[in-house]
Amino acid sequence: MNAAMDKMGGAHSGRSNANAASAAASPVITVEDLWLTFPGRRAEEPIHVLENVQFSVRPGEFVCIVGPSGCGKTTLLNVLGGFVKQTRGTAVVEGEAVQGPHPSRIFVFQENGVFPWLTVEDNIGFGLLNRPKAHREKQVRHYTEMVGLSGFEKAYPRELSGGMRQRVEIARALAAEAHVLYMDEPFGALDFLTRLKMRADLVRIWQQEGRTILFVTHDIEEAVQLADRVLVMSKRPATIKEEVIVDLPRPRNLDDARYLSVRDRIFSIMGMDAQGGTTGKSH
Ligand SMILES: Nc1ncnc2c1ncn2[C@@H]1O[C@H](COP(=O)(O)OP(=O)(O)OP(=O)(O)O)[C@@H](O)[C@H]1O
């Protein structure tokens, strides 16, 4: 067991009973000694993106990944989703080494994930086309309501706001019974108020559903608002520099001194202050 894994073990102490139960279960995601280099095109040098990345995620956990722009956050999700093959190391999801995309692991991207030619209900039911009609309809009704889109079932994406389109994507992922949701800056294109609302709604939905979420964001405040645990990546070639447990009750109060303290700790790990300035040191 390496130092990063050791830290994870130590971090479990003092967590709630529910989290303690989750901690006892086998991890749903295990990444060990993961390296990835993209070959250089023509005369370009190869790009070393990931270096000795290791972490694990327990069932039902909400884990955020933050790190400097371009460090490899999306690439890491792409490896876990089976879209990109690592150069070395292992990525195991639900007990199986990742070999390629899998229907029970679903991506929610920043935008343009919904099918513009399908209505809201057909988008949400898309992952259930091979299931009996009655089951599909029940799931679609349930998740349409859960994400607050009742009344918009027959609307097309062009008739919806950006936040509503993201709700369709989230509902589609949940309806398809994805065990693991990979979310890559899903709220990055939304305005500030919509983003705040979407975060609160996502936490509520996650609490009801108990799915495992791995969520990439640039936004440290967003990570601290959402996550059980934040993995802080270093600059490229990226590794997990540190992981920070966010042991705060939900919904989280953004003025709470404990929230601000966790947030500032992550800024400090990244060598920044909360105003976006650099501190000149990172640990
Ligand atoms: N398919 C690819 N081929 C070659 N290089 C790639 C490929 N995909 C990503 N890269 C490079 O890998 C590095 C990491 O990219 P990635 O998109 O994973 O970073 P990121 O941390 O998600 O960035 P951001 O925070 O800006 O979204 C970048 O230098 C990028 O140019």
The ligand as an SDF file (V2000), in Angstrom:
LIG
                    3D

 31 33  0  0  0  0  0  0  0  0999 V2000
   -6.2440   12.4570  -27.5010 N   0  0  0  0  0  0  0  0  0  0  0  0
   -5.2210   13.2410  -27.1510 C   0  0  0  0  0  0  0  0  0  0  0  0
   -4.0830   13.2410  -27.8630 N   0  0  0  0  0  0  0  0  0  0  0  0
   -3.0290   14.0100  -27.4900 C   0  0  0  0  0  0  0  0  0  0  0  0
   -3.0270   14.8240  -26.4200 N   0  0  0  0  0  0  0  0  0  0  0  0
   -4.1370   14.8710  -25.6780 C   0  0  0  0  0  0  0  0  0  0  0  0
   -5.2930   14.0840  -25.9950 C   0  0  0  0  0  0  0  0  0  0  0  0
   -6.2630   14.3280  -25.0540 N   0  0  0  0  0  0  0  0  0  0  0  0
   -5.7250   15.2360  -24.2010 C   0  0  0  0  0  0  0  0  0  0  0  0
   -4.4630   15.5540  -24.5860 N   0  0  0  0  0  0  0  0  0  0  0  0
   -3.5530   16.4520  -23.8630 C   0  0  0  0  0  0  0  0  0  0  0  0
   -3.4580   15.9500  -22.5380 O   0  0  0  0  0  0  0  0  0  0  0  0
   -3.3610   17.0230  -21.6110 C   0  0  0  0  0  0  0  0  0  0  0  0
   -4.4330   16.8670  -20.5580 C   0  0  0  0  0  0  0  0  0  0  0  0
   -5.7030   17.1560  -21.1470 O   0  0  0  0  0  0  0  0  0  0  0  0
   -7.0630   17.0550  -20.3220 P   0  0  0  0  0  0  0  0  0  0  0  0
   -8.1490   17.5110  -21.2260 O   0  0  0  0  0  0  0  0  0  0  0  0
   -7.1720   15.7070  -19.7300 O   0  0  0  0  0  0  0  0  0  0  0  0
   -6.8060   18.1050  -19.1570 O   0  0  0  0  0  0  0  0  0  0  0  0
   -7.8440   18.7390  -18.1250 P   0  0  0  0  0  0  0  0  0  0  0  0
   -7.1660   18.7490  -16.8180 O   0  0  0  0  0  0  0  0  0  0  0  0
   -9.1520   18.0440  -18.2170 O   0  0  0  0  0  0  0  0  0  0  0  0
   -7.9590   20.1950  -18.7320 O   0  0  0  0  0  0  0  0  0  0  0  0
   -9.0400   21.3580  -18.4510 P   0  0  0  0  0  0  0  0  0  0  0  0
   -9.0140   21.6110  -16.9810 O   0  0  0  0  0  0  0  0  0  0  0  0
   -8.4880   22.5250  -19.2260 O   0  0  0  0  0  0  0  0  0  0  0  0
  -10.3540   20.8680  -18.9630 O   0  0  0  0  0  0  0  0  0  0  0  0
   -3.4630   18.3050  -22.4180 C   0  0  0  0  0  0  0  0  0  0  0  0
   -2.1450   18.7730  -22.6490 O   0  0  0  0  0  0  0  0  0  0  0  0
   -4.1090   17.8560  -23.7100 C   0  0  0  0  0  0  0  0  0  0  0  0
   -3.7040   18.6590  -24.7770 O   0  0  0  0  0  0  0  0  0  0  0  0
  1  2  1  0
  2  3  1  0
  2  7  2  0
  3  4  2  0
  4  5  1  0
  5  6  2  0
  6  7  1  0
  6 10  1  0
  7  8  1  0
  8  9  2  0
  9 10  1  0
 10 11  1  0
 11 12  1  0
 11 30  1  0
 12 13  1  0
 13 14  1  0
 13 28  1  0
 14 15  1  0
 15 16  1  0
 16 17  2  0
 16 18  1  0
 16 19  1  0
 19 20  1  0
 20 21  2  0
 20 22  1  0
 20 23  1  0
 23 24  1  0
 24 25  2  0
 24 26  1  0
 24 27  1  0
 28 29  1  0
 28 30  1  0
 30 31  1  0
M  END
$$$$
